[in-house]
Amino acid sequence: MSDGLDQPRLRLGPDPDEERREDVTEVEPELDVEPENEAEPEPEPEAEPEPAFEPDEDVPAEEDELPPLRSPEHASGELRIPDGYGVIEGQPSGSSRAVGIVVARFNGELTSELLTRALDELERAGVGREAVTVIPVPGAFELPLAAMALAKTRRYSCIVALGAVVRGETPHFEFVASEAASGLQLAGLETGVPVAFGVLTTDTEEQARERLDKGAEAARTALEMADVFSQLRAAAGSAQA
């Protein structure tokens, strides 16, 4: 009886060599070769231009749909003060008031008209000619110094400053206009005498001619502020008494 050495060996699983052969996958190299008979893509047809839109006559234009803009110069309406508060409001009254006017000779055609309208407004307010003193100065730059000198005399209830500065091609306009405005304000702050700003600062002469009523406006402003200061002094005096 044989010991079993001659009998064939039982195969319990796949041959390891076969497993290795199955795991290996042959990958064919990709050849970067264009096919000879491949047709080139046809160009896409150009899109036809869209017809221009022609709005109907009944459709309003875009600017017609927007609300009209208000003039950028001034806002409409007047100041409203609620009831129940004490109010001291000046009136442009010239009775028994002396007024000093400083006016620039530069751009004399414009400043002459400013002065005329300011004098006419003072006369309408009741200021007599004998109560008005006019001091001409070379230009708008000299207005603050003259206004300060008039205010320091304490003979005038208010000062009216008149001038015209028209923009040119140099920065001269900015310097003169700025110094005139700040200097006139300083004259009023340091002396306590109202100084009205009647200086035109415009880009062109035509714009200045359209604003010549600034002379009358400055006169009214000066008288109104003088009346306010008078009422304040009277109120302070009665409070101390």
Phi and psi in degrees as a GROMACS rama.xvg file:
@    title "Ramachandran Plot"
@    xaxis  label "Phi"
@    yaxis  label "Psi"
@TYPE xy
-81.8239  152.578  SER-2
-80.8158  3.97746  ASP-3
92.4329  4.86887  GLY-4
-74.6776  -26.3376  LEU-5
-88.2654  -10.7936  ASP-6
-76.3005  149.527  GLN-7
-68.4154  145.207  PRO-8
-76.8506  138.674  ARG-9
-75.8082  138.551  LEU-10
-98.18  109.426  ARG-11
-87.6833  -14.845  LEU-12
-158.399  177.469  GLY-13
-69.992  152.971  PRO-14
-65.203  130.541  ASP-15
-56.0779  -33.502  PRO-16
-67.8304  -34.9632  ASP-17
-68.5925  -37.1425  GLU-18
-60.0193  -42.5312  GLU-19
-65.3272  -36.1772  ARG-20
-69.9021  -33.4741  ARG-21
-71.7535  -32.9619  GLU-22
-72.2102  -25.0244  ASP-23
-82.9747  122.108  VAL-24
-111.242  127.562  THR-25
-80.6696  125.862  GLU-26
-106.859  119.375  VAL-27
-79.3537  134.063  GLU-28
-66.5055  138.925  PRO-29
-82.4534  127.449  GLU-30
-96.6867  126.304  LEU-31
-84.1362  69.3653  ASP-32
-122.385  122.841  VAL-33
-76.0521  140.135  GLU-34
-66.5017  142.78  PRO-35
-71.3009  -35.5464  GLU-36
-97.7729  12.7902  ASN-37
-73.3558  127.943  GLU-38
-78.8803  142.868  ALA-39
-72.2631  145.472  GLU-40
-66.8444  138.906  PRO-41
-75.7058  140.453  GLU-42
-66.7121  142.867  PRO-43
-69.6485  141.968  GLU-44
-66.0767  140.141  PRO-45
-67.2854  138.997  GLU-46
-71.2286  138.294  ALA-47
-71.7011  136.006  GLU-48
-61.5728  138.489  PRO-49
-71.4296  140.656  GLU-50
-65.0711  142.212  PRO-51
-61.3337  138.808  ALA-52
-77.4604  124.063  PHE-53
-112.071  107.59  GLU-54
-65.8985  149.657  PRO-55
-67.8387  155.411  ASP-56
-65.9373  -26.1888  GLU-57
-79.2447  -17.0706  ASP-58
-81.7251  124.458  VAL-59
-70.1852  149.169  PRO-60
-67.4244  164.643  ALA-61
-61.2393  -42.4621  GLU-62
-68.0606  -23.6297  GLU-63
-74.1673  -24.2142  ASP-64
-77.2975  -25.2635  GLU-65
-80.0938  147.771  LEU-66
-68.9007  145.163  PRO-67
-62.9009  137.652  PRO-68
-77.9389  145.104  LEU-69
-78.388  153.749  ARG-70
-58.1105  131.746  SER-71
-74.7989  -5.95309  PRO-72
-74.0177  -48.4939  GLU-73
-141.672  151.338  HIS-74
-90.3892  147.516  ALA-75
-81.5712  167.003  SER-76
97.4277  165.969  GLY-77
-122.254  162.555  GLU-78
-67.2098  134.425  LEU-79
-119.769  124.826  ARG-80
-108.956  126.886  ILE-81
-60.6308  152.824  PRO-82
-69.9403  155.261  ASP-83
95.9214  1.36472  GLY-84
-111.834  146.21  TYR-85
-71.8154  132.888  GLY-86
-130.469  129.887  VAL-87
-113.166  108.757  ILE-88
-122.613  129.608  GLU-89
-83.0287  156.999  GLY-90
-121.199  143.066  GLN-91
-75.0658  65.6188  PRO-92
-104.119  136.286  SER-93
-109.007  11.2457  GLY-94
-65.2342  130.013  SER-95
53.9608  37.0189  SER-96
-121.368  139.241  ARG-97
-101.44  137.452  ALA-98
-126.726  132.832  VAL-99
-104.135  138.048  GLY-100
-124.126  127.642  ILE-101
-112.254  129.636  VAL-102
-137.2  138.315  VAL-103
-83.8841  140.254  ALA-104
-81.2206  -23.309  ARG-105
-65.0601  139.094  PHE-106
57.7591  49.2423  ASN-107
-57.7991  -32.906  GLY-108
-63.5448  -36.2444  GLU-109
-76.8081  -46.0417  LEU-110
-69.123  -28.0977  THR-111
-63.5566  -40.2385  SER-112
-70.954  -37.1045  GLU-113
-59.3998  -44.7919  LEU-114
-63.8487  -43.6057  LEU-115
-59.7884  -44.6601  THR-116
-69.9659  -33.8471  ARG-117
-67.0272  -43.3666  ALA-118
-64.6594  -39.7651  LEU-119
-62.6321  -40.3992  ASP-120
-67.7164  -39.2784  GLU-121
-63.3494  -39.5904  LEU-122
-65.8542  -40.8168  GLU-123
-63.2057  -32.209  ARG-124
-81.1158  -4.2492  ALA-125
99.9052  11.1903  GLY-126
-86.2409  121.321  VAL-127
-74.2601  155.911  GLY-128
-60.8445  -34.7014  ARG-129
-67.5231  -16.3546  GLU-130
-94.8782  5.21911  ALA-131
-114.155  131.988  VAL-132
-120  127.822  THR-133
-111.406  129.041  VAL-134
-121.095  108.554  ILE-135
-77.9318  143.144  PRO-136
-131.395  161.758  VAL-137
-56.9568  -46.6291  PRO-138
-154.005  -175.58  GLY-139
-65.9965  -27.1876  ALA-140
-65.183  -28.9004  PHE-141
-88.6641  -5.85854  GLU-142
-59.7327  -44.7838  LEU-143
-59.9999  -40.9595  PRO-144
-65.0672  -42.8154  LEU-145
-67.2403  -39.2275  ALA-146
-64.461  -39.651  ALA-147
-63.4587  -42.4257  MET-148
-63.9842  -43.0545  ALA-149
-63.6088  -43.4701  LEU-150
-65.577  -35.6679  ALA-151
-70.9475  -16.8734  LYS-152
-71.3783  -19.2822  THR-153
61.7286  21.1533  ARG-154
-96.5145  -9.26101  ARG-155
-122.414  138.083  TYR-156
-73.4  -27.8063  SER-157
-161.009  163.508  CYS-158
-125.199  138.553  ILE-159
-114.722  123.129  VAL-160
-107.537  125.212  ALA-161
-125.039  135.355  LEU-162
-168.719  172.233  GLY-163
-143.989  121.335  ALA-164
-120.534  116.336  VAL-165
-107.33  132.471  VAL-166
-63.4722  139.334  ARG-167
-118.394  -156.002  GLY-168
-94.752  6.46233  GLU-169
-123.706  166.495  THR-170
-71.7699  4.43032  PRO-171
-55.2945  -37.4484  HIS-172
-57.9428  -48.9969  PHE-173
-61.8324  -42.1775  GLU-174
-65.1497  -47.0997  PHE-175
-66.8487  -47.6387  VAL-176
-62.6002  -42.9083  ALA-177
-66.1058  -45.9577  SER-178
-67.5582  -34.9782  GLU-179
-64.814  -43.9922  ALA-180
-66.5576  -49.3291  ALA-181
-67.9349  -36.4428  SER-182
-68.2092  -39.6165  GLY-183
-68.197  -37.2379  LEU-184
-64.9457  -39.9912  GLN-185
-64.164  -37.2403  LEU-186
-61.8119  -41.5336  ALA-187
-69.4628  -39.8832  GLY-188
-66.7875  -39.66  LEU-189
-77.1774  -30.1099  GLU-190
-101.259  -19.3985  THR-191
76.7355  9.25139  GLY-192
-101.133  127.719  VAL-193
-60.058  132.329  PRO-194
-122.174  114.826  VAL-195
-89.1477  137.579  ALA-196
-92.8311  105.601  PHE-197
-118.022  41.5242  GLY-198
-103.143  122.895  VAL-199
-80.3077  133.152  LEU-200
-129.087  97.4734  THR-201
-128.482  165.81  THR-202
-80.5624  -33.6394  ASP-203
-134.559  164.527  THR-204
-66.846  -35.4762  GLU-205
-61.0855  -40.8145  GLU-206
-63.6275  -37.6483  GLN-207
-64.6022  -40.3117  ALA-208
-65.364  -28.942  ARG-209
-75.5564  -11.2095  GLU-210
-119.071  24.5821  ARG-211
-68.6894  -16.4139  LEU-212
-67.1748  -6.66874  ASP-213
-59.3694  -27.408  LYS-214
-63.9571  -48.4796  GLY-215
-65.9033  -38.6391  ALA-216
-63.0089  -41.5015  GLU-217
-64.9894  -37.3428  ALA-218
-64.4047  -44.2369  ALA-219
-63.4924  -41.3672  ARG-220
-61.8536  -43.6835  THR-221
-62.4527  -44.311  ALA-222
-65.8649  -39.9503  LEU-223
-63  -44.9832  GLU-224
-67.3486  -35.7073  MET-225
-62.8848  -39.2028  ALA-226
-66.9059  -39.5955  ASP-227
-60.6174  -45.8712  VAL-228
-64.0929  -36.9575  PHE-229
-64.5079  -42.5978  SER-230
-65.7291  -38.0441  GLN-231
-63.6222  -42.3183  LEU-232
-65.8672  -40.3266  ARG-233
-64.6664  -40.9162  ALA-234
-65.2038  -39.4505  ALA-235
-66.7742  -39.4091  ALA-236
-65.2329  -41.6601  GLY-237
-68.3419  -31.8017  SER-238
-69.3958  -37.1164  ALA-239
-72.5392  -31.7171  GLN-240
